[in-house]
Amino acid sequence: MAAALACPRVRDVVVVTDDAVAAAALSALGARIVPDAPGAGLNAALAHGARSARALRPAAAVAALNADLPALRSGELARVLDFASAFPSAFLRDSAGIGTTFLAATSGAEFRPAFGGPSASRHLASGAAEIALSGVDSVRRDVDTGEDLRVALTLGVGPHTARLAAVPAVARDR
């Protein structure tokens, strides 16, 4: 969250949640919280968040970014956002090559999230352009297993994750 908000290409972060504790903590970091009115799972919540963002700024480009990216670097996110802006819709595969960690839609383009399981193939089939960038490992490295967390820790995590994992934070562009 802190790395995304520190990215100069990110204007707002919208979090869809009904969890009061998470909402308070994320709001304190600068997120705009919207209730999970659909209550119909991840993709419905992401679409609801995008509609909420566009309700305030109808011409806004929108993007969904996995919440489990503890090594996220603002500079790498900026590169992904720059690449994505050239296409109506674009996505980034996770480090395993199966899932998706990032999906974006430019102004006026429909935002159609299809996260979960082998989502990369669904996003590709939907017509979204695949983001083919090297050097954006922090945006690809989601954490689904203990091994994923170990790899993220070697990339370097932010201070919040470091505190929870009891390891020193690595200074970098957050």
C-alpha positions as CSV (number, residue, x, y, z in Angstrom):
1,M,0.0,0.0,0.0
2,A,2.7,2.5,1.0
3,A,4.7,1.6,-2.2
4,A,1.7,2.1,-4.4
5,L,0.8,5.4,-2.8
6,A,4.5,6.6,-3.2
7,C,4.4,5.9,-6.9
8,P,4.1,9.2,-8.8
9,R,1.8,7.6,-11.4
10,V,-0.8,6.6,-8.8
11,R,-3.3,9.2,-8.0
12,D,-5.6,7.3,-5.7
13,V,-5.8,3.9,-4.0
14,V,-9.3,2.5,-3.5
15,V,-9.8,-0.4,-1.2
16,V,-13.0,-2.4,-1.2
17,T,-13.6,-4.0,2.2
18,D,-16.1,-4.5,4.9
19,D,-13.3,-5.3,7.4
20,A,-13.4,-2.3,9.9
21,V,-9.8,-3.0,11.2
22,A,-8.3,-3.2,7.7
23,A,-10.3,-0.2,6.6
24,A,-9.0,1.9,9.5
25,A,-5.4,0.9,8.9
26,L,-5.5,1.4,5.2
27,S,-7.4,4.7,5.5
28,A,-4.6,5.9,7.8
29,L,-2.1,5.2,5.1
30,G,-4.1,7.2,2.5
31,A,-6.5,4.8,0.9
32,R,-10.1,5.6,0.1
33,I,-12.3,2.9,1.5
34,V,-15.5,1.7,-0.1
35,P,-17.8,-0.9,1.3
36,D,-18.0,-4.3,-0.4
37,A,-21.5,-3.7,-1.6
38,P,-21.5,-6.5,-4.2
39,G,-20.3,-9.0,-1.6
40,A,-19.8,-11.4,-4.5
41,G,-16.1,-12.2,-4.4
42,L,-12.8,-10.7,-5.6
43,N,-13.7,-9.8,-9.2
44,A,-17.0,-8.2,-8.3
45,A,-15.2,-6.2,-5.6
46,L,-12.5,-5.0,-8.1
47,A,-15.1,-4.0,-10.6
48,H,-17.0,-2.1,-7.8
49,G,-13.8,-0.4,-6.8
50,A,-13.1,0.7,-10.4
51,R,-16.7,2.1,-10.7
52,S,-16.2,4.0,-7.5
53,A,-12.9,5.5,-8.7
54,R,-14.5,6.5,-12.0
55,A,-17.6,7.9,-10.2
56,L,-15.2,10.6,-8.9
57,R,-13.1,10.9,-12.0
58,P,-15.1,9.6,-15.1
59,A,-12.1,9.8,-17.4
60,A,-9.7,8.0,-15.0
61,A,-7.6,5.0,-16.0
62,V,-8.0,2.3,-13.4
63,A,-5.9,-0.6,-12.3
64,A,-6.1,-3.5,-9.9
65,L,-2.9,-4.5,-8.0
66,N,-2.6,-7.6,-5.8
67,A,-2.5,-6.8,-2.1
68,D,0.1,-9.5,-1.5
69,L,3.1,-7.8,-3.1
70,P,5.4,-7.2,0.0
71,A,8.4,-6.4,-2.2
72,L,6.6,-3.8,-4.4
73,R,8.8,-1.0,-5.5
74,S,7.3,2.3,-6.7
75,G,9.7,2.7,-9.6
76,E,8.8,-0.7,-11.0
77,L,5.1,-0.1,-10.6
78,A,5.6,3.2,-12.5
79,R,7.2,1.3,-15.4
80,V,4.3,-1.2,-15.4
81,L,1.7,1.7,-15.4
82,D,3.6,3.5,-18.2
83,F,3.6,0.3,-20.4
84,A,-0.1,-0.4,-19.6
85,S,-1.1,3.1,-20.6
86,A,-0.4,2.3,-24.3
87,F,-3.3,-0.3,-24.4
88,P,-7.0,-0.2,-23.7
89,S,-6.4,-3.0,-21.2
90,A,-3.2,-4.7,-20.0
91,F,-2.1,-7.2,-17.4
92,L,1.0,-8.6,-15.8
93,R,1.5,-12.3,-15.1
94,D,2.6,-13.3,-11.6
95,S,6.1,-14.8,-11.1
96,A,4.7,-18.3,-11.6
97,G,3.4,-17.3,-15.0
98,I,-0.1,-18.5,-14.2
99,G,-1.9,-15.8,-12.3
100,T,-2.2,-12.0,-12.6
101,T,-0.8,-9.4,-10.2
102,F,-1.9,-6.3,-12.2
103,L,-4.7,-5.4,-14.5
104,A,-5.4,-2.0,-16.0
105,A,-7.9,-0.2,-18.3
106,T,-7.3,3.2,-19.8
107,S,-9.8,6.0,-19.8
108,G,-13.0,4.9,-21.5
109,A,-12.0,1.2,-21.6
110,E,-14.1,-1.4,-19.8
111,F,-12.4,-2.9,-16.7
112,R,-13.0,-6.6,-16.7
113,P,-11.2,-8.4,-13.9
114,A,-10.8,-12.2,-14.0
115,F,-8.5,-12.9,-11.1
116,G,-8.1,-16.2,-9.4
117,G,-6.4,-19.4,-10.4
118,P,-5.1,-19.3,-14.0
119,S,-6.2,-15.7,-14.5
120,A,-3.4,-14.8,-16.9
121,S,-4.9,-17.0,-19.7
122,R,-8.3,-15.4,-19.0
123,H,-7.0,-11.9,-19.2
124,L,-5.1,-12.7,-22.4
125,A,-8.3,-14.3,-23.9
126,S,-10.2,-11.1,-22.9
127,G,-8.1,-9.1,-25.3
128,A,-5.9,-7.5,-22.6
129,A,-2.3,-6.9,-23.7
130,E,0.3,-8.8,-21.8
131,I,2.9,-6.5,-20.2
132,A,6.2,-7.8,-21.4
133,L,8.8,-6.0,-19.2
134,S,11.8,-7.3,-17.5
135,G,13.0,-5.9,-14.3
136,V,9.6,-5.6,-12.6
137,D,10.0,-8.6,-10.3
138,S,8.6,-6.7,-7.3
139,V,5.3,-6.3,-9.2
140,R,5.2,-9.9,-10.2
141,R,6.1,-11.4,-6.8
142,D,2.9,-12.2,-5.0
143,V,3.0,-14.4,-2.0
144,D,0.9,-17.6,-2.1
145,T,3.4,-19.9,-0.2
146,G,6.1,-19.8,2.3
147,E,8.7,-20.1,-0.5
148,D,7.1,-17.1,-2.2
149,L,7.6,-15.1,1.0
150,R,11.2,-16.2,1.3
151,V,11.8,-15.0,-2.2
152,A,10.1,-11.7,-1.6
153,L,12.2,-11.2,1.6
154,T,15.3,-11.7,-0.5
155,L,14.1,-9.0,-3.0
156,G,13.6,-6.7,0.0
157,V,10.3,-5.8,1.6
158,G,8.9,-2.6,3.1
159,P,9.0,-1.7,6.7
160,H,5.5,-3.0,7.6
161,T,6.2,-6.4,6.2
162,A,9.7,-6.5,7.6
163,R,8.3,-5.7,11.1
164,L,5.8,-8.6,10.8
165,A,8.5,-10.9,9.4
166,A,11.0,-9.7,12.0
167,V,13.7,-8.9,9.3
168,P,15.4,-5.6,8.6
169,A,13.7,-3.5,5.9
170,V,15.8,-2.9,2.8
171,A,16.1,0.8,1.9
172,R,14.8,1.4,-1.6
173,D,12.3,3.4,-3.7
174,R,9.1,3.0,-1.7
